[in-house]
Amino acid sequence: MDQLVLGVIIAGAAVVSLASAGHALLFKRDPRSALGWIMACLVLPLVGPFLYWSMGVNRIRSRARQWLESGRRLAGWDTLSEPRAPDERPPLSPGSEYLTKLCNLTDRLVGSPLVAGNRVEALHNGEEAYPAMLAAIAGARRSINLSTYIFDGDRSGGQFVDALRTAARRGVDVRVIVDSLGEKYSHPSARKLLRGSQVRVGRFLPLRQGGYVNLRNHRKILVVDGAIAFTGGMNIGDRHLVERSGPPPVVKDLHFRVEGAVVAELQKVFLEDWFFVTGELVEDPAFFPALSPAGRSLARTVADGPDKEFRTLHLVLLGALACARRRVLIMTPYFIPDRPLLSAIATTALRGVEVTLILPAQNNLPFVHWATRAYLWELLQLGVRVMYQPPPFVHTKLFLVDGTWSLIGSANLDPRSLRLNFELDLEVYDREFTQLMERDLAQTIARSREVTLAEMDGRPLPERVRDATAKLFSPYL
């Protein structure tokens, strides 16, 4: 009997190992990852399959697909489409025609169109962004739709709470989406401060429904009357007020005021997320009024998340690097590139394009900072210029190409933004706007410290070990 039980256990372990190895063979896209998991499943009976099913299976992507197939999400799982014909999209400005290939790429990846007649205005820190946003809320007549990752209940957050309450009392239709993990940054949360008001609040993936650390809504959107929008990387809270003293630590950032046809696309993204959060399908045409041209920018929303078939933002970045001819300026608070992105940046520099990467010298996430340092030597030796900007911590995300094309929004250059979370960026074809952003970065570079290859090679052994160890955890940071 004992031998029979032992035989059954061994046979069961063999079946589990073979089934797990077969699953890895069929579904792991990276052959190195597939081979590693296959060997683990076959060499370590029970232990290998346990590790594979607990750590090696992309449950984030499968859960996102379940949402789409069940109808819980309206957008996602885009399939490749044919590039729009030249007469179906606005022409690029003279001298920028070579970026048509980038347009074709984004056309095929993104459902939203490239539209003309937009105006995009940069707002520095909370001192510029918050008054403009509050003024728009105060002037709202029909609707206010606000989505943010962090909505603190401090003084700045309280001003937004009061403005939203007041707008709702005067009959404005007010909706707010707050990420349920992001709201934990503040006590009391803005959601609690809005209780008892006429403001409708939705929580993105409440933690009690699964405890998701990933699958977060990192988007920042404010749309007023379907005509004026704000987006970028800035949350709501005192942390973004730089002209103050005391806690919390200062976080510098950029936000953007947007007018023109692309506002309707921002509205669509919000309403899709609202349907996911609340189940309410908003189809009132009043949310999409006729929009007059407001400027000369061509713009398109690039919404990305784990519910997409393709890693949209990642591919757009690769396309922009491939099209660049003269210079690329990249500012990001968190830089943990995967192998394709790292290779694309290096290849762009080797082609003779001037590539500058601007990072915070003092990061609010030390583990991310250490992991980033483990990547820099490779870029430095291939000609990429790396700058450390001095404190306070800068949360701004900018990707500028040839003084013509900009990518602005919520996404960092790390696995969390490019693979795990829901993000929203705008691509903008506008020389005046992009060159304004370049001048802004030139001032930052002037007060920054350049990182050298000798500095990276000269790190003490304990630091190199620390940085390399942090790099091992890059997919999870």
N, C-alpha and C positions, 0 to 999 in steps of 0.2 A: 504493500500500500504506500509506504513512504517513497519507494522508487517511482510509483505511478504519479504521486503528487509532484515529486521533483521533476519528472518528465514533462508533466503538464506545465509547470512553471517555466521550465527551459523553453518549451515549445511556444508558450505565450510570449516570453521575452523575445524570442527570435522573430515571431510574427510582428510584434510592436516595432522592433528595430528595423525590420525590412520595410514595413509600411511607412515609418518615419523617414527612412532613407529615400524611399520612392517619392514621398511628398517633397522632400528637399530637392531631389533630382528634377522634378517636374515644375516646381514653382519658384525656386530661388533664381533670380535673374543673374546675379553675379556668380560666375563659375567657381571662383575661389571660395566664396561663402558656401555654395552648394557642396563643393568637395569637402570642406571642413566639417559641415554638419553631417554629411553622409558617413565620413570616417568616425565621427563622434557616436553616431547612432549604432554603427556596426561594431566598433571596438569597445564601447562602454554600454553593455546591455542595461536596459532600464534607465540608467543615469543619463546616457546620451539622449534617448528619446524624451525624457522628462525635461532636460535643458532645452531641447529643440522646440518642444511645444510651448514651453513657458517663455522662452526668450527669442527663438528664431523665427517665429511665425508673425507676419505683419498683421496683427489684429486691428491696428488702426485703420488700415486700408480696407480690410474686409468689413469692419463695422460701418465705415463711411459708405461702402457700396450697399450694404443692407439698407441704410437710410434712404439711399436713392431709389433702390428697387421697390421699397415699400411705399414710395411716394412721400416720405417725410421731408425730403429736400426737393426743391423745384429745379435747382441747377446742379450741375456736376456731371462727371463722367462724359465730358465732351469728346466727340469723335472728330478726327481730322476732316476739315472741309477744304474745298478748293479755294485758292486765293481769289479775292474779289477782283473783278475786272477793273481796269484803270478808271473807267467812267463811273464806277460804283463807289469810289472813295475819293476824297479831296486830294488834289495833287500836292506833292511836296514842293517846298520852296526851291527856286533855282539854285543849283550847286549841291542840293541834298538828294538828288535823284538816286544816287548809289544806295541810299537807305531803303529803296523800294524792296530790296530782298528781305530786309528786316520787317517791313510791312507785310510782305507775303507770309513770312514765318508766323507773325502774330495773328494774321487773319486766319490761318489754319488752326492755331492753337486756342484762340479765344473767341467766344461767341459774340462779344460786343464789338461794334464797328468803330473804326477811326472816324471821328467827327470833327468838323471845322467850326470856327467861330467862338472859340473858348478864350477865357482870360484866367490865368493862374497867377496868384499873388502870394509871395512868400511872407510868412509871419514868424518873427523870431521870438521864441520863448513864450511863456505865459503872458508876459507884459504886453505883447502885441496880439497874440492869438485870442486870449480870453475876452478882452473887451470887444473885439470884432465878432466873436461867436455870440456873446451875450447881447450885443446890439441887434444881431440878426434874429435871435430868439425874441427879443422885446418887440421887434417889428413884424413878427409872424402874424398872418391873418387867417390861415387855413390849417396848416399842418407843420409839425416839427418831428423829425425822425432822427434820433441820436443813438449811435452805437459806439461803445468804447470798451477797452479791455480793463482799465483801472479807472474807477470813478470814486475818488476819495471823499470822505465826509468832513474834510477840513474847511478852512475859510473859503478857498477857491471853489471847492466842490459845493459848499453851502450856497455860494452865489448862483451856481447853475441850478441847484435844487429850487431856490426861491424863484428864479426866472422861469423855470419849467412849470412850477406850481401856478405862478401868476398867469402864464400863457394859457394853461388848461382852464383856469377859472374864467377867463374871458371868452372861452368857446373854441380855442384852438385844439385840434386833434393832436395830442402829444404821445409819442411812443418812445420808449427807451429800452435798449438792449444792453445789459451788463454781463460780462463774462463772470461765471460763478466762482472761478478761481481768482480772477483779477480783483473781485470785490473784497477778497479776504485781506487785501493790503491795508484796509482802513477799518477802524472801529470808532463810531458806528459807520456802516456803509451808507452810501448815498441811497441805495434801494430802501433801506429802513427809514431814512429821512423823508422819502417820497410817499411813505405809507399814509393812507387817509386822504391823499390828493386825487385829482382826476387824471393824473398822469398814469398811463398804462406801462407797466414795467415787465419785461421778460428777461429771464435768466438763461444764459446760454449754457447748456449741459450742467444742470445742478449736480453738485458732487454726490449727493445722496443717490443719484441714478447710476452710479458706476465708479465714482472716484477717479475720473479721467484726469491725469496730469497733462496728457497731450490732448489733441483735438480741441484746443482752445480757440476762441474767437479773438484774434489779435487785431481785428480791423478797427479803424477809427473813422466814423462817418457822422456828419451832421448835415441834414438836408432840411432847408426851411422853405415852405410853400412850393416845393419842387423846382425852385428857381435859383437858389443860392446854396452852395455846399461848402463844407470844410472837410479836409482829409489830410492825412500825413502820418506822423509817428507819435504825436503828442497825446498823452492821456490827460485826465482832468484831476488836478490837485496842486497843492502849494509847491510840490517838488519842482515844478517847471517855472516857478518865479525865481529868477536869478538875482534880482536886485533886492535881496533881503538877507537877513542873518538868522541863525538858529535852525533847528530841525524843521523838516527832514533835509537830508543832503540835497544840494542843488543838482538838478538834471537839466542841461541845456538841450534844446530841441527846435525843430522847424515844423510848422504846420502850414497849410495852404488854403487860401480862399479861392473857390472855383465858381465861375459863371459860364453859361453857354450850354450847348447841346449835351455835353458830357455829364451834366448834372442829372439828366434823366437816367443815365446808366448807373450812376451812384445810387439813385433812388431805387432802381431795380435790385441792386445788390442788397440794400437794406431790407426791402420787402421780402426777398427770398429768405433772408436770415430770420425775419419776423415770422414767416410761415413755419420755419423749422422750429422756432422756439415756442410759438403759441398755437400753431395750427390754424391761425386766421389768414385766409387768402384775401389780400387787399387788391381789388380790381377797379377802384374808383378812378375814372379818368382825371379827376381833379388833382391827383397826385402827379400827373404828367402834363402840365400846362405847355402851351406853345412857348418856345424859348427863342428869343432874338439873339443874333450874333453879339457877343460881348467883347471879342478880341480876335487875335490872329492865330492863336495856338490850335494845332491839331492835337487831339487827345483821345485816349482810349482807356477804359478801365481794364485792369488785369487782375481779376479775382482768382485766387488759387487756394487750394486746400486738399486734404487727403481724400476728398470725394471726387477728385479729378483723375481721369484715366492717365493723363500725362502730367509730369511735373512742370506746369506751365511757366512759372516764374524762372525756374532753373533753365529751361530751354530758351526763354527770351533773353536771359543774361548771356548765354552762350552765343546766341545769334548776334547780339549787340557787340560782343567782343570780336566776333568773326568779321563784322562789317567795319569796325573802327579803322580809320586811316591815319589819324594824327595823334590824338590823345584820349585817354580815358582817366577820369577822376572818380574814385570810389571812396565814399565815407560811410562807415558802418560802425556801430558800437560793438557788435559781436561778429567775429570773422572766424568761422570754422568751416572751410570749404571742403567739399568732397573732391575726389580725385579728378573728375572731369572739369569742374570749375577751376581747380588749381591749375590744371594743365592748360585750360583755355586762357587764363590770365597770363601764364608764363609764355605761351605761344604768341599772344598778342604783343607782348614786350619784345620777344625775339624777332618779330616782323618789323621792328623799328618804330612801333607805336609807343608814345610816351605814356606809361601807366603809373599812376600815383595812388597809393592806398593810404588812407588817413584813418588812424585808429586812436582811441583814447589811451593816454599813458596810464591813467588810473581807472580801472574798470570796476563797476559795482559788483561784478561776479568774478572773483579771483580765479576760480577753476577755468572759466572761459578764457581769461587773460593768459593763463599758463598754457593752455592748449594752443592758443593762437601763436604764441612764441615758438612753438615747435614746428610751425609751418613757415615762418618768415624766412629762415635761411635759404630755403629752396627758391623763393621768389626773389630774394635779394641777389643771389648769384646769377640769376637769369635776367637781371636788369630792371626789375620792378622797384620803384622808389617807395619806401615806407616811411610815413611820418607819424610820430606820437604827439598828439595835441595835449596841452597841459590841462590840469584840472580847472574847473569842475568837470565831472563826467558828462560826455556829450552823447546823446541818444539819437542824433540825426542820421537818417539813411538817404544817401544820394548816389546815383550812378549816372554819370555824364559822359557823353560820347561826342567828340569832335565839335564841341560848342554848338551842337544842333539838337541832340536827342537827350532827353532826361527820363529817368525812372525815379519816381518819388512815391512814398507811401509808408506802409507799416512793416515791410519785410526786412529782416536782417539777413546777412549772408551766413546762415548757420542751418543745421539740419532741422531745428525746430520750426523755423520760418519756411524753409523750402520743402519740407516733407510732412511735418506733423500738425501744423496749425493752419487756421483759416486766415488768409492775409488779403490785403487789397492795396494795389499800387496803381498809379497812373503813368502811362507812357505819354510823353509830351514832345511833339516835334515843333520846336520854336527856338530860333537862334537867339532872339532877344532874351527870353526867359532863361535858356540854358547858359548863355554867357553871363547873365546876372548871377546865376548860381556859381559859375566858375570864378567870378570875381570875389564872391563870398568865400569860396574855398581857398583862393589865393591869399586872402587875409589870414585865414586859419593856418595855412602852410607857413606863412611868414613868422608866426609866433610859435610854431611847432618845432620839435627836435627830430632830425632825421636819424633813422635807425640804420646802422651799418652792418655789413656782413661780419666784420671783425668783432663787433659787439656781440652778435649772436654766437659766433664761434668761440668767443672768450668767456662765455658763461661758465661759472664754476660747476663742477660735476654734480653737486647736489641739486642745483637749479635745473640742469639739463635733464636729470633723472625725473625731477618733479614735473617739468614741462612735458616730457615724453610720456609719463604716466597719465597725465591729464589728457593728452592726445588720444590715448587708448579709449577713453570714454567719450570721444567726440560725438558719436552718433546719439548720445543720450543727454548732452549738455544743453 
